[in-house]
Amino acid sequence: MILCLTVAVDRLPVLRRLAAPVIAVGTVSLTLYVSHILVILALPGEAVTPLRSASFELLFCFVVGATLFAAIWSRFFHRGPLEYLPPQHHHQAGEPRPLNLGRAPMESPYTGSDRCPRSQP
């Protein structure tokens, strides 16, 4: 089901425009997680008790606030502010990996098929 929806959104521009708010929320997810925690911690003590913290009004405010922030932010930037912080050490598919030029290959600590560590002389 998710695969079908993903393909449909990818191929039909009308669906992509309708899904734009959800896509925007996905691009700033780390920022939204952190901001939700900070907002909950900033609420007065009574507001975070189980009865009030599980209220529909609070959930509605979080969803609307997150969607509005994400939609406005994504008009100017590709990722959220906190999404720029983690280091980018991954390689995308099809991107060549750096060559190991001028270095000796690393020796494996294992020898043979029994996968036992090599004893040190």
N, C-alpha and C positions, 0 to 999 in steps of 0.2 A: 504494500500500500504506500509506504513512504517513498519507495523507489519510483513508483508510478507518478506520485505527486511531484517528486523532484524533477523527473524527466519532463513532465507537463509544464512546470514553472520555467524550466530551462528553455523549452521550445515555443511557448506561447507568451508573447510580450504582455498580453492583457492580464494573465495570471501573475506574471512577475510584478506588475504594478500593484495588483491587489495584495500580494505577499510582501511588498516593500517594507511595511512596518515590522513584520516578523523577522525579515532578513536583517533589518537595521538593529533590532534587539540582539540578534545573534552575533553581530560584529562588535558589540560593546559588552559582551556578557561578563567578563571579569570586572569591568568598571561597575556594572549594575550589581553584581554580587557584593562587592565591597561597599558600595553606597547603601544597599539595603541594610547591611549589618550596622553601618554607622548611623543610619536613620533610626533603626530600632534602639540602638544604645543611647541616642539623643532624646528619645521619647521620655516623658515623665514616668516615674516608677510605676504608677498605676496603669499606664497604657500598655505595658509589656506583661501584665499578668495574663494567665492563660485565657480568661474570658475575653478580654479586650484585644489581645494580640491575635486571636483567631477570628476577629470580626470581619465581616464582609466589607465594611467601609475601608478598613486599613488595607485589605487585599486589593480592593478597587483602586485606592490611591496609589499603591505600589505599581500596579499594572499600568495605569494611565500615565503616571509620572515616568516610569521606565520607557514606555513606548514613545512618549513625547520627546524625552531627552534623546533617545536613540535616533528618532526620525530627524530631529534638528541637527544633531551632531553628524550624522552620516551624510548630510547635504554638503558638509565642508571637509570632512576627513574620511579616510577609508577604514580606520580602526578607532577604538576608544582610547582615551588617554592612558589608562593602565595597560592596555594591550600593547603599547609601544615599549613598555618597560622590560618584559622578559627577553633574554638574549635569543637571537635567531640562529641557532646552531644546526637546524635541520636542513636537509637537502630535498628539493622538490623532485618529483619523479621526472626522469629524463635529463636532469641537470647533472653534468659530469662532476664526479667527486675529485678532490684535489689529488694529484699524483704524489707518491712518496719518492721524490727525486733526491738523490744524494744521501739517503739514509739506509742503513742496513736493515733488512727485514727483521721484525721482532721474532724471537724464538718462542715457541710455544712451551709452557711449563709442563706439558703432557707429552709423553712418548708412547709410541705404539698404539695398538687398538684397545689396550686395557684401560686407557685414560688415567693411569696412575701418575701422580706427580713425580718428576725426576728428582732423584736424590742428589743433594749437593756434595761435591767432593771435599 
